[in-house]
Amino acid sequence: MRHARLLLIMAFLAGCSTAQSPGSLPKIGESAVWQVSPQFLAIAHAACDKSSHPGVRECMIDQMAKAGAPTAAVSFTRELYKQSHGEFGIMTGFQNQSPVAFAWVTYPLRANTNYGLLLVNGRPPIINVEDLKLLDRKTMEQSSQFQDLKNQFPKVDVWPGDRDGKIWPNSQAGPSGGIQFVVGYPLLNGCHACERAGFAIFTWNFDAQGKFLRTAFAGMTPPPLN
């Protein structure tokens, strides 16, 4: 009897662990898309900017539901808020692709780069393409292309892209049945409004099951002529 009881407890704990694992999160889909209107932003700012709510961003999420946003859209924004440590973003575009899909996100409270791109439904479930810490910067910085560019633009560096939701990244086959996404990042000479020095190209590499492997530096485009 004691042995049977122990087996039941172990099975219960295993079930709890499985239920809470990242792999059990629901798939993100088209139902989470919601278009941000100027009317929503005006009403939400009026309600949140001077409210006693714990935080403006949490208040904005609550306002989404009041404005009629789909439940899936509000849930996505809450999950993104948690994973990004406080960013308020709304999914405004989605393209299904297996094993990893694209989600365009609008960040209405940002001063710059109000649009971003996420790779979703893989492992991990949400990956921010604008997370520059994930880029293969070492290979880029050691390349002759980048070294030559620094002679012309001494403060050049990679910056997040301002994704407008109109141009989807190219995808191509990767090793062992995996998939790669090709993404460009602006090279700027020191600040967001500084000289443009071309684009750095990186691939985001996933295995056949959608597990993120790494990024790889794939080259650069030349600076603009003017």
Backbone bond lengths (Angstrom), bond angles and torsions (degrees), N, CA, C in turn:
res aa  C-N    CA-C-N  psi(-1)  N-CA   C-N-CA  omega(-1)  CA-C   N-CA-C  phi
1 M - - - 1.465 - - 1.527 110.54 -
2 R 1.359 116.42 -44.32 1.456 120.28 -179.37 1.532 109.83 -62.75
3 H 1.357 116.51 -39.58 1.459 120.68 179.74 1.538 110.84 -64.03
4 A 1.334 116.39 -42.24 1.469 120.55 179.35 1.515 111.11 -64.37
5 R 1.355 116.14 -39.98 1.459 120.00 179.67 1.532 110.53 -64.45
6 L 1.344 116.37 -39.13 1.460 121.38 179.32 1.532 110.75 -63.87
7 L 1.333 116.40 -40.28 1.458 120.55 178.55 1.538 111.09 -63.54
8 L 1.345 116.40 -40.29 1.459 120.18 178.93 1.522 111.55 -63.35
9 I 1.344 117.00 -42.32 1.463 121.23 179.39 1.525 110.74 -63.45
10 M 1.360 115.47 -42.63 1.464 119.65 -179.65 1.527 110.72 -64.55
11 A 1.332 116.66 -40.05 1.458 120.70 179.24 1.526 110.93 -64.97
12 F 1.368 116.25 -39.38 1.465 120.55 178.73 1.522 110.83 -63.39
13 L 1.354 116.84 -45.36 1.455 120.76 -179.51 1.518 111.10 -64.44
14 A 1.326 117.25 -38.52 1.459 120.67 178.56 1.516 110.94 -64.29
15 G 1.337 116.10 -39.16 1.458 120.16 178.19 1.504 111.99 -64.63
16 C 1.333 117.19 -39.36 1.469 120.88 178.20 1.517 110.41 -64.21
17 S 1.344 115.67 -41.90 1.452 119.98 -179.38 1.521 110.94 -62.46
18 T 1.337 116.55 -42.43 1.453 120.56 179.53 1.519 111.37 -65.02
19 A 1.328 116.64 -40.31 1.460 120.41 -177.97 1.515 111.97 -64.75
20 Q 1.352 117.04 -27.98 1.452 120.04 -175.41 1.522 112.58 -98.11
21 S 1.325 117.94 -0.17 1.456 120.24 -176.88 1.517 110.03 -74.08
22 P 1.372 117.54 153.06 1.447 120.63 -179.41 1.516 113.32 -59.38
23 G 1.345 116.53 -31.33 1.440 119.87 -177.60 1.514 113.36 -66.35
24 S 1.347 116.69 -16.58 1.465 119.81 -177.73 1.525 112.40 -91.72
25 L 1.340 118.47 0.72 1.454 120.63 178.31 1.529 109.58 -64.06
26 P 1.329 118.06 142.74 1.466 119.75 -179.92 1.520 111.02 -63.93
27 K 1.324 115.43 149.27 1.461 120.90 178.91 1.531 110.25 -66.25
28 I 1.314 115.58 141.42 1.459 121.77 176.47 1.526 107.59 -86.12
29 G 1.326 117.05 136.44 1.457 120.06 -176.82 1.509 113.59 -144.46
30 E 1.318 115.53 -171.05 1.459 123.34 -177.81 1.524 112.26 -59.57
31 S 1.330 117.25 -25.85 1.467 120.61 -177.89 1.523 112.74 -66.72
32 A 1.342 116.69 -14.82 1.466 120.38 179.85 1.527 112.77 -89.86
33 V 1.326 117.16 0.71 1.468 120.79 -179.75 1.526 110.13 -80.33
34 W 1.331 115.28 135.50 1.472 121.35 176.61 1.515 108.06 -148.20
35 Q 1.327 116.82 129.47 1.464 120.77 -178.92 1.533 110.82 -85.84
36 V 1.315 115.17 128.80 1.462 121.28 -178.24 1.522 109.33 -81.50
37 S 1.310 117.44 123.45 1.469 121.41 179.40 1.525 110.47 -102.69
38 P 1.331 117.86 152.66 1.467 120.26 175.08 1.527 111.87 -57.88
39 Q 1.340 116.49 -33.43 1.462 120.14 179.59 1.532 110.82 -63.44
40 F 1.346 115.95 -42.62 1.461 119.13 179.09 1.524 110.29 -61.05
41 L 1.330 116.57 -47.12 1.467 119.82 -177.57 1.523 111.32 -61.83
42 A 1.326 117.00 -40.92 1.471 120.13 179.88 1.522 110.96 -63.91
43 I 1.334 116.70 -46.29 1.469 120.80 -179.58 1.523 110.87 -66.59
44 A 1.339 116.59 -42.37 1.465 120.60 -178.17 1.523 111.01 -65.87
45 H 1.328 116.84 -42.03 1.470 119.38 177.97 1.526 110.71 -63.60
46 A 1.321 116.41 -41.14 1.468 119.64 179.29 1.522 111.22 -62.17
47 A 1.326 116.48 -35.72 1.461 120.59 -178.42 1.522 112.76 -80.77
48 C 1.334 117.02 -29.12 1.469 119.97 -168.45 1.524 114.69 -106.03
49 D 1.318 118.32 -31.54 1.458 119.52 -170.97 1.527 113.33 -62.86
50 K 1.343 117.18 -32.79 1.461 119.28 -179.12 1.528 111.78 -121.26
51 S 1.332 115.69 22.93 1.465 118.65 -177.26 1.522 110.55 -85.47
52 S 1.330 114.94 169.42 1.466 120.49 176.65 1.521 110.82 -90.77
53 H 1.327 116.65 11.82 1.460 122.06 179.34 1.528 109.03 -60.71
54 P 1.343 118.99 147.83 1.466 121.53 -178.59 1.520 114.00 -54.33
55 G 1.314 118.41 -30.14 1.458 120.46 179.68 1.515 110.29 -161.89
56 V 1.345 115.50 148.87 1.455 120.01 -177.90 1.523 111.19 -61.33
57 R 1.335 116.89 -42.17 1.464 119.82 -176.33 1.529 111.89 -67.76
58 E 1.326 117.59 -40.38 1.469 119.51 176.16 1.528 110.15 -63.43
59 C 1.326 115.82 -38.77 1.462 120.55 178.72 1.525 110.61 -64.18
60 M 1.339 116.57 -39.94 1.463 120.08 179.45 1.525 110.96 -62.88
61 I 1.323 116.50 -38.08 1.467 119.94 178.18 1.528 109.93 -63.25
62 D 1.329 116.52 -43.24 1.469 120.03 177.50 1.536 111.02 -61.56
63 Q 1.321 116.43 -35.84 1.461 120.40 179.59 1.527 112.09 -67.68
64 M 1.335 116.85 -28.68 1.470 119.87 176.58 1.528 110.57 -57.94
65 A 1.330 115.57 -47.65 1.467 119.52 -179.31 1.531 110.80 -63.04
66 K 1.329 116.66 -39.62 1.462 119.93 179.77 1.523 112.04 -67.38
67 A 1.340 115.82 -26.32 1.465 119.96 -179.11 1.523 112.24 -87.24
68 G 1.320 116.95 2.46 1.455 119.74 175.96 1.511 115.39 93.73
69 A 1.330 118.21 14.45 1.456 120.05 177.53 1.526 110.05 -63.71
70 P 1.338 118.98 143.64 1.461 120.62 177.55 1.517 111.62 -58.10
71 T 1.310 115.85 150.51 1.467 120.84 179.36 1.524 111.02 -56.16
72 A 1.339 116.61 -40.24 1.466 120.80 -179.36 1.525 111.06 -64.36
73 A 1.335 117.49 -35.23 1.464 121.02 179.12 1.524 111.03 -67.81
74 V 1.322 116.78 -42.62 1.465 120.99 178.66 1.531 109.83 -65.57
75 S 1.322 117.18 -41.97 1.466 121.54 179.23 1.520 110.91 -62.41
76 F 1.344 116.45 -41.86 1.465 119.93 178.08 1.520 110.94 -61.83
77 T 1.337 116.89 -45.38 1.462 120.42 -179.13 1.528 110.92 -62.77
78 R 1.335 117.17 -39.29 1.466 120.14 177.56 1.525 110.70 -63.79
79 E 1.334 116.98 -42.57 1.467 120.62 -179.59 1.528 110.75 -65.88
80 L 1.329 116.40 -42.28 1.462 120.43 177.62 1.527 110.58 -63.96
81 Y 1.326 116.81 -38.91 1.463 121.46 177.64 1.533 110.89 -58.21
82 K 1.346 115.67 -42.42 1.473 119.97 179.56 1.518 111.47 -68.38
83 Q 1.314 116.55 -46.83 1.458 120.57 -173.70 1.521 112.69 -72.90
84 S 1.334 117.13 -27.65 1.466 120.79 -178.33 1.519 112.48 -95.83
85 H 1.326 116.76 5.15 1.472 122.14 179.05 1.531 112.22 60.62
86 G 1.343 115.22 45.38 1.453 118.65 169.73 1.510 117.54 112.36
87 E 1.345 118.95 7.49 1.463 120.37 177.47 1.525 110.16 -79.04
88 F 1.328 115.99 139.70 1.459 121.16 174.47 1.521 108.17 -102.21
89 G 1.331 116.06 107.39 1.457 121.07 -178.01 1.518 111.26 -133.47
90 I 1.322 116.54 144.17 1.466 123.19 -179.04 1.527 108.31 -120.79
91 M 1.334 117.19 130.84 1.458 119.77 178.18 1.518 109.77 -73.32
92 T 1.338 115.84 120.64 1.459 120.77 -178.72 1.525 112.73 -115.79
93 G 1.332 117.25 2.66 1.457 120.69 176.87 1.515 109.58 -163.03
94 F 1.331 115.40 147.77 1.474 120.16 -178.48 1.519 109.36 -147.53
95 Q 1.317 115.42 136.61 1.467 120.08 173.69 1.521 108.29 -130.90
96 N 1.315 114.90 117.21 1.461 119.99 -178.06 1.522 110.23 -75.16
97 Q 1.304 115.41 134.75 1.452 121.40 177.63 1.521 107.30 -155.25
98 S 1.302 116.35 143.32 1.460 119.95 -178.63 1.529 109.54 -107.54
99 P 1.338 117.64 137.27 1.471 127.25 3.46 1.534 113.71 -92.76
100 V 1.341 117.88 3.92 1.468 121.36 -178.33 1.525 108.23 -129.20
101 A 1.331 117.46 135.32 1.467 122.35 -177.89 1.526 110.07 -109.24
102 F 1.350 115.35 166.81 1.461 122.32 177.78 1.524 109.90 -103.96
103 A 1.331 116.45 140.73 1.461 121.96 172.26 1.527 108.27 -132.05
104 W 1.330 115.92 119.42 1.459 120.44 173.17 1.525 108.08 -85.60
105 V 1.316 116.18 138.53 1.467 120.92 -176.73 1.521 110.17 -128.07
106 T 1.326 115.90 136.00 1.461 122.58 173.25 1.523 108.56 -101.24
107 Y 1.350 115.95 130.34 1.470 122.55 178.59 1.530 107.68 -112.54
108 P 1.325 118.95 87.30 1.472 120.97 -171.29 1.518 114.86 -69.33
109 L 1.332 119.04 -15.73 1.461 120.36 -177.37 1.528 112.94 -94.21
110 R 1.326 117.72 -3.46 1.457 120.04 179.79 1.529 111.39 -76.93
111 A 1.342 114.26 152.21 1.461 119.46 174.78 1.526 110.87 -81.37
112 N 1.345 116.51 -35.96 1.460 122.23 179.51 1.529 108.88 -132.18
113 T 1.344 115.02 168.29 1.469 121.36 178.82 1.534 111.51 42.73
114 N 1.325 115.11 67.71 1.464 121.36 -176.39 1.524 113.68 -78.59
115 Y 1.334 117.27 -2.28 1.458 120.10 -179.31 1.525 109.25 -127.98
116 G 1.322 115.49 143.47 1.455 120.44 -179.28 1.512 111.07 -141.60
117 L 1.327 114.93 170.83 1.461 122.05 -178.38 1.525 109.32 -128.17
118 L 1.325 115.56 132.39 1.455 122.23 175.94 1.520 109.39 -117.50
119 L 1.330 116.05 147.94 1.460 122.85 169.58 1.523 105.83 -104.62
120 V 1.334 116.55 119.32 1.467 120.11 -170.06 1.533 111.70 -124.87
121 N 1.323 113.75 164.29 1.468 124.51 176.13 1.527 113.84 74.19
122 G 1.312 116.99 8.83 1.456 119.71 173.24 1.517 110.12 -100.05
123 R 1.314 115.91 -147.94 1.469 121.18 175.27 1.516 108.57 -129.64
124 P 1.334 118.30 112.16 1.467 128.82 0.44 1.537 112.25 -68.97
125 P 1.352 116.76 164.50 1.470 120.37 -173.81 1.524 114.85 -65.60
126 I 1.336 117.73 -28.20 1.462 121.43 179.44 1.520 108.68 -132.00
127 I 1.333 116.49 123.36 1.466 121.84 176.12 1.517 108.08 -125.97
128 N 1.316 116.45 126.58 1.460 122.21 -179.92 1.525 109.20 -87.10
129 V 1.332 116.76 114.19 1.460 121.19 -178.87 1.530 111.14 -65.39
130 E 1.328 117.72 -21.83 1.471 121.12 178.11 1.526 112.92 -86.86
131 D 1.323 118.60 7.08 1.468 121.18 174.96 1.525 107.89 -78.69
132 L 1.323 116.58 93.86 1.462 121.80 -172.59 1.522 112.75 -65.70
133 K 1.327 117.29 -18.08 1.470 120.15 178.28 1.528 111.24 -66.26
134 L 1.326 117.49 -20.76 1.457 121.20 -178.93 1.529 112.81 -86.90
135 L 1.327 117.48 -7.09 1.457 120.20 -177.53 1.527 112.01 -79.19
136 D 1.324 115.12 151.26 1.470 122.86 178.98 1.530 109.01 -79.07
137 R 1.321 114.96 65.43 1.466 120.87 -174.42 1.527 112.03 -68.04
138 K 1.321 117.33 -35.21 1.467 120.68 -176.83 1.520 111.04 -58.89
139 T 1.344 116.32 -46.52 1.463 119.55 179.32 1.523 110.52 -64.41
140 M 1.340 116.97 -40.33 1.456 120.09 178.46 1.519 111.27 -60.86
141 E 1.334 116.35 -48.79 1.460 120.61 -174.83 1.522 112.37 -67.10
142 Q 1.327 117.13 -24.34 1.463 120.83 178.99 1.525 112.72 -88.11
143 S 1.323 117.01 -8.05 1.460 120.28 -177.20 1.532 110.87 -74.33
144 S 1.331 116.25 149.93 1.465 120.61 178.16 1.522 110.95 -65.10
145 Q 1.344 116.76 -31.89 1.467 120.48 177.88 1.524 110.88 -58.17
146 F 1.333 115.57 -48.49 1.458 119.78 -176.77 1.525 110.56 -69.84
147 Q 1.314 117.42 -39.90 1.459 120.60 179.11 1.525 111.02 -61.71
148 D 1.333 116.51 -41.70 1.469 119.64 177.63 1.529 110.61 -64.81
149 L 1.336 116.05 -38.76 1.464 119.68 -179.31 1.521 111.26 -64.60
150 K 1.326 117.08 -36.18 1.469 120.57 -179.63 1.523 111.65 -65.78
151 N 1.305 117.71 -25.49 1.459 119.63 176.13 1.523 111.08 -66.53
152 Q 1.337 115.65 -31.02 1.464 120.61 179.47 1.519 112.19 -90.49
153 F 1.347 116.50 -35.87 1.469 122.86 -179.29 1.535 108.38 -127.23
154 P 1.338 118.38 88.57 1.471 121.35 -171.55 1.528 115.35 -59.64
155 K 1.340 117.37 -26.55 1.467 120.13 -177.68 1.532 112.47 -104.00
156 V 1.305 117.38 18.71 1.460 120.66 -174.32 1.525 111.53 -64.52
157 D 1.326 114.97 141.56 1.461 120.55 177.60 1.529 108.83 -158.35
158 V 1.331 115.03 166.52 1.460 121.09 177.27 1.524 109.58 -80.78
159 W 1.343 115.70 137.99 1.457 121.94 178.16 1.524 109.75 -125.12
160 P 1.327 117.70 156.91 1.473 119.36 176.14 1.528 110.79 -60.94
161 G 1.323 115.76 145.41 1.455 119.91 176.35 1.520 110.90 -80.49
162 D 1.323 116.30 148.31 1.465 120.78 175.00 1.522 106.84 -97.47
163 R 1.334 116.89 88.68 1.463 122.31 -172.27 1.524 109.95 -76.28
164 D 1.321 116.70 125.77 1.463 119.60 -175.79 1.521 113.07 -94.98
165 G 1.312 118.17 -1.16 1.452 120.52 178.05 1.514 114.40 78.56
166 K 1.328 117.90 11.40 1.459 121.20 -178.66 1.528 112.96 -107.17
167 I 1.326 116.87 -28.33 1.465 120.94 -178.05 1.526 108.60 -115.35
168 W 1.316 116.16 113.42 1.463 120.53 179.63 1.527 109.76 -82.06
169 P 1.331 118.39 146.04 1.466 119.91 176.65 1.529 111.33 -62.25
170 N 1.324 115.56 148.25 1.458 119.90 174.69 1.519 109.64 -73.45
171 S 1.322 115.94 144.64 1.460 120.55 175.38 1.521 108.31 -119.42
172 Q 1.322 115.55 151.19 1.460 121.27 179.67 1.517 109.14 -151.35
173 A 1.312 115.29 160.90 1.471 120.35 -179.30 1.516 110.25 -66.62
174 G 1.341 115.59 139.56 1.454 121.58 175.77 1.526 110.48 -109.18
175 P 1.320 117.60 -179.72 1.458 120.90 179.58 1.531 112.05 -63.40
176 S 1.328 116.55 148.66 1.470 123.72 173.56 1.528 113.07 55.25
177 G 1.329 117.14 39.12 1.455 120.48 177.46 1.512 114.67 80.11
178 G 1.331 117.79 8.05 1.460 121.16 -180.00 1.523 111.77 -80.87
179 I 1.327 115.44 -172.26 1.458 121.32 -178.80 1.524 109.25 -138.24
180 Q 1.340 115.35 147.79 1.455 121.93 178.06 1.527 109.26 -124.49
181 F 1.328 115.79 143.70 1.463 121.74 174.58 1.523 107.79 -117.14
182 V 1.331 116.10 131.08 1.464 121.92 -176.98 1.524 108.50 -99.21
183 V 1.344 116.26 120.90 1.467 121.52 -174.57 1.526 109.35 -131.19
184 G 1.340 116.20 134.64 1.459 121.49 177.28 1.520 112.15 -101.07
185 Y 1.325 116.03 146.91 1.465 123.12 -179.59 1.523 109.13 -129.16
186 P 1.340 118.02 134.43 1.466 119.61 -179.62 1.525 111.63 -65.85
187 L 1.320 114.57 140.30 1.461 122.10 172.21 1.523 106.82 -102.60
188 L 1.334 116.48 116.35 1.464 121.44 -175.50 1.526 109.39 -120.69
189 N 1.314 115.63 149.30 1.459 121.23 -174.21 1.525 111.88 -91.29
190 G 1.333 116.33 59.09 1.460 119.58 169.20 1.512 117.17 113.20
191 C 1.336 119.42 -25.80 1.466 120.47 -179.07 1.522 109.25 -156.13
192 H 1.338 115.36 168.56 1.458 120.34 -175.43 1.530 112.33 -62.46
193 A 1.319 116.88 -32.31 1.459 120.78 -178.89 1.529 113.05 -99.98
194 C 1.327 117.30 8.52 1.471 121.33 -176.46 1.525 111.40 -81.89
195 E 1.336 114.51 -178.94 1.465 120.86 -177.45 1.526 111.52 -56.55
196 R 1.323 114.35 141.01 1.460 120.72 176.09 1.519 109.22 -89.97
197 A 1.328 115.79 135.61 1.468 120.94 -174.21 1.526 111.95 -122.75
198 G 1.338 117.01 25.79 1.457 119.70 -179.62 1.522 111.67 101.61
199 F 1.323 114.70 -160.67 1.466 121.33 -179.79 1.518 110.59 -132.83
200 A 1.338 115.33 144.59 1.461 121.64 170.73 1.528 107.90 -98.55
201 I 1.321 116.75 134.23 1.455 122.33 -176.90 1.528 109.46 -107.56
202 F 1.327 115.13 129.76 1.465 121.02 177.81 1.527 109.25 -129.21
203 T 1.310 116.12 149.45 1.466 120.09 170.18 1.523 109.07 -104.17
204 W 1.329 115.07 140.94 1.465 122.61 173.65 1.534 106.45 -103.24
205 N 1.313 116.24 120.61 1.457 121.55 -168.79 1.529 111.72 -109.61
206 F 1.337 115.44 129.46 1.460 123.18 179.01 1.527 109.09 -127.90
207 D 1.342 115.80 150.89 1.457 118.27 174.90 1.528 110.09 -82.67
208 A 1.318 116.96 -177.97 1.465 121.40 -174.01 1.522 112.65 -65.32
209 Q 1.343 117.73 -21.79 1.463 121.75 179.16 1.527 112.60 -93.46
210 G 1.333 117.26 1.35 1.458 120.21 178.24 1.518 114.27 90.45
211 K 1.324 118.32 13.85 1.473 120.92 177.66 1.525 109.16 -81.91
212 F 1.337 115.82 128.39 1.460 120.18 178.69 1.517 109.70 -68.61
213 L 1.340 116.37 130.23 1.454 121.83 -178.86 1.529 111.70 -102.76
214 R 1.325 116.11 -58.21 1.466 119.91 -176.84 1.517 108.66 -175.64
215 T 1.332 115.42 170.93 1.458 120.44 168.05 1.525 108.03 -104.72
216 A 1.322 116.27 160.19 1.459 121.37 178.66 1.521 109.69 -140.47
217 F 1.332 116.86 132.37 1.460 121.58 177.25 1.522 108.85 -69.27
218 A 1.343 116.65 129.91 1.463 120.79 -174.96 1.521 113.36 -117.97
219 G 1.330 118.37 0.06 1.455 120.30 178.32 1.517 112.55 129.79
220 M 1.333 115.51 -173.93 1.460 121.35 -176.39 1.522 110.61 -139.49
221 T 1.324 116.07 153.86 1.457 120.54 170.91 1.526 107.85 -97.52
222 P 1.322 118.05 151.86 1.456 119.94 -177.62 1.527 113.00 -70.12
223 P 1.326 117.81 160.14 1.467 120.71 177.79 1.524 110.60 -64.69
224 P 1.338 117.15 157.46 1.473 120.05 175.13 1.521 110.79 -61.00
225 L 1.322 116.78 151.32 1.459 121.06 -178.12 1.523 112.76 -72.08
226 N 1.370 116.94 -29.97 1.458 118.66 -177.96 1.512 111.09 -100.72
